[in-house]
């Protein structure tokens, strides 16, 4: 709960993390694992159900049945599919929707899942050239590292690949396991690694310090990344068609349904807003305060218990915004 209150995103990773999942279990089993985890987070951690957006499979053992269960629960994104860079020009694919299945560089074929986003598990560079490379999960990388600096270099090289080609700046993700940096983890495999606990922790600190020297670097959650992907704005605000356009943006609030119980709002200005959702008979079923640090698109999750078919009225009240829109569910 403390991490959530500090702005960190809490997502779903199954309840048991059972090795049996490696054996290709049924959709019902996947759903049970996801739903039990979801309910535990809500009931025991106090995280609002509408704040749980995404999922990663244990052991990255995604299957067609795991994706079917994700559709059933209506997750907005998955982050389980490993992706290699394109050929030898070191270019990674950006996050994308699974409308047409797994994208270039991705491993596996799990069918089409319209509206679901994939945030790739990018491969990490083991050399400044970008090759060879391997799965960018810390649990995979650490056994190959002999010193703290080895890991720092892998992370630096992986970051420097992004702007190095001059062709794109795909995000960099690193799969992290908090228990690999905890003194309470006495698992023999982990304690046998050449790089010990304090150096493992320090390597992450040093990489963060390095990354923040780069003008183009921002640390964001998966949720924030998807919000930006829906309405990209450059660091110089290129692509922000509403910059310095106060005469017209006051009328630009809009809302649309994007997936399941999730709505996309366009907020015309930074500031505090009250978003209220009512039935056509005027009965309010949902209200939320939204703090927008910039104009742009934001994702809003409605509690499933309050979502019904039909017409809903979404109103926005705040700075230069007092308007209503209809949406069909």
N, C-alpha and C positions, 0 to 999 in steps of 0.2 A: 504493500500500500504506500509506503514511503517513496519507493521508486516511481510509482504511478503519479504521486502528488508532485514529484519533481519534474514531470514531463516525459518520463520514460514510457514506452509502449509495452503493454503486457499482452502476449499472444499465446497461442495454444500449441502444445507439443505432445499431446496425449497424456493419459492419466498414469499408465504403468510403465511406459517406455520399454515395453516387453519385447524380448528378442524373438518371440513367436511371430511378431509382425514382419520379420524378415522372410517368413515362409509363404507370403502371399495370402493373407487372410481375407475374409469376406467383407463386403461393404458394411454389413451389420456390425461386425467386430470393430472396424475402423470407426464407425459412427459412435459406438459405445465408448471407445477410448476418447474420442474428441468431446463428446457430450459430457462425460464424467469430469474431464479436465475443465471444460467450460463452466460447469456448475460449481466445481470446487473453487475456481478463481472468483466467481461471483459471490458465493456464499461464505467463503472462509477468508478471502482477502478484501472483500468489499469493493471490488472493481466493477463498475457498471457493465452490464452485458453488452451494451451498445458500443463500448470502447474496445471490445475484443474483435479484431478485424482479420487476423491472419493465422497461418499455421505452417509448421515445419514438421516433416515426418522424422521420427527417430531413425538414426542410421542412414538418413537420406534414402530410405527404402520405399519411395513412392511407387504406387501401382495404379492401374485403372480404377480399382475399387477404392483406393484412398481418395482419389480425385472425385469419385462419385459421392463419397461420404462428405467431402468438403462442399460439394454442390448442395447436398442435402441440408447441411448446417448453414449454408449461405455465407461462407467466408469470402472476403473480398480478394484476398491474395494468398498465394503459396510461395514459399521460398525454399524449395527442396531440390530443384533440378540443377545439376552441375552444368556449367557452360564453359567451353574452351574459347580462346580468342580465335578470330578469323585468320586462317592460314599463317603467314609469317609477317603480316603487317600489324599484328598485335592489337587488333580492334575487337572489342567486346560488343555484344548486342546490349541495347538498353532494356530496362524492364518493359514488358509487353503483355497484352492480354492473350489468353489461350483460346481465343475465338477460333483460330485455325490450327490449334495444337501447338506442340513444342517448336520453338523458333530455332534459327540457325545456331549451331554450336552446342545445342542442348542435347542431353543424353536421354534416350527413351521416347516412347510413343504412348501417350495416355489418353488420346482422344481429344475432342474439342470441348471447351468449357467456356461458352460465351460469357463475357463480363468478368471472368476471374483473371486477376493479374498474376504474372510470374515475376518475382524478384529473383534473379539468378543467383545461384551459388557459384561465383566466379572462381576460376582457377587462379592460384597464386604463382608468382614468378620466382623461380629458384636461381635466377641469374639476371644481371642487368639487361640482357638482350630480350628477356621475356621467355626464353626457352633454356632448359626444360621448364615445365610448370606442372602443378598438381592441384588437387582439390583444395580450395581455399578455406578449409575448416581447421581451427587450431589443433584439434585432436589428431588430425592427419599430419599436420606440419611438425608439431613438437618432437615426435620420436626421431625425426631426421636432423634436428638441430643439436649442435654440439656446444654452442655458447649463446649467451643472451644476444650478442651482436648479430649472430646468424639470423635470428628471428626478426630483429629490427631491420636488417637488410632486405629480407623477403618482403616485409610489409612496405618498405620504402620503394623497392623495385616495382611492386605491384601497383602502388599509387602512381609512380612516375611513368608507367606505361600509358596512363590515360591521356595526358596532354602531350606525351612524347612524340606521337605520330603527327599531331596537328590535325587529325581527321575527325576525332570525336573525343568526348570526355565522359564516357559511360561511368556510372557510379561504381564505387568499389565497396563490396561487401566482404566482411570477414566473419565466418561463423565462430562464435565464442562460447565457451562453456565456463560459467563462473566457478564451478567447483575445481577447475584446473588451477585456480589462483587462490584457493582457500586452504588454510592450514588444517582444516578438518578432513581433507581428502587424504586418506592413508592407503588408497588403492595401490597395490604393489606395482602394477604397470606404470602408474603415474610417478610414483616415488623413484622408479628405476631410471627415469629419463635423465640424460646428462645435465640438462638445465633445470636447476632446482627452483623451488617456489618463489623466493624473493626476486630472483633474476627473471623469472617468467613474468611476474608482475611489473618489474621495472622496464622490461622490453616494450610492454604496451604503453607505459607512460612516455617513454622516449619516442615511440612512433607518433603518438598524439602530438607531442611537442613539435616534431618534425613536420607533420601534416599541417599544423596550424601556421607554419611559416609560409604556406602556399596561399596566395591570394584567392585562388579559385576553390578552396576547400571549405565545405560546410559539413558538420556532423548532424545528421537528421535521422529520425525514426523511419521505419518502413511506411507508416501511415503518411508522414510528411512527404516522403519521396513520391508516393502515388499522387498525392494532392498536387505536387509540383508538376508531375508528368501530365496531368490533365490540363494544366494551364502554365506552361513553361514561361519563365521570365529570366532573362540573362542577368548577370551580376551588374551590368550597366543599365538594367531595366529594358533592354531590347526585347521586343516581343510583348511588352506591356502596352497594349493599345489604349489603356485608360490613364496613362501617366499624364498629369497636368491637363486633364480634360474634365474638370469639375462641372462644366455646364451640361454635359451629357451623361455622366456616370450616375447621377442621382436617380435616373430612371432605368438603370441597367441591372437591378437585382433580378435574378432569375433562379429557377429551381427545376430540376428534373430527376426522375428516378433512374438510377444507373444499374442497380443489381439488388434483388431481394428487398430488404428493408433499408437500403442505403440510398440517400439522396445526395445530389451534388448541388451546392448553392454557389452562386456567384455573388460575392460581396463587393460593392463598388469602391469602398474606402476602408482604410484601417480604422480601428476603433472598437468599442463595445456595442454589441447588438443583442437584441432579444429575438429569438426565432420561436414562433408559436405555430402550432399546427392544430387545426380545428376541423370538425366534421361540417358538412354543409348546413346542418341544423344549428351551428354555432357552438356546439360543445367542444371545449378545448381538451385535446387528448395528450398534448406534449408541449413542453416549453423548455428552452435551454438558453443560457447566456453564452454568447460566442465572442471570444476576444480575437480579433483579426489584426495581425501585425502588418498586413499589407493587403492591398486589393487583390482579388483573385478567387479561384475556385476552392471550395472546402467541402469535405465529405461529412455528412451527418447520418448517423445510424439511429433509426427509430427502434425503440424496444419492441421486440416481436409481438409481445402481448398486446400492444396497442395498435398494431397494423392490421387493417382490414381492407377488403377490396372496395372500390368505389372512388369518389372524388374527395380529396382533402384540400383544405385551404392553408397555404403556408404564408405567414406574414413575417415581415422583417421590420423591426423598429430600432432606429439608431441614427448615427450621424449621416445626414443626407440620404436617409433611407427610411421611408415609411410607405410600404407598398405591400400588395398581396399577389400571390400567384396560385393558380389551380394546378393540381397534379393528380393524375389518374393512377391508382394502384390496382 
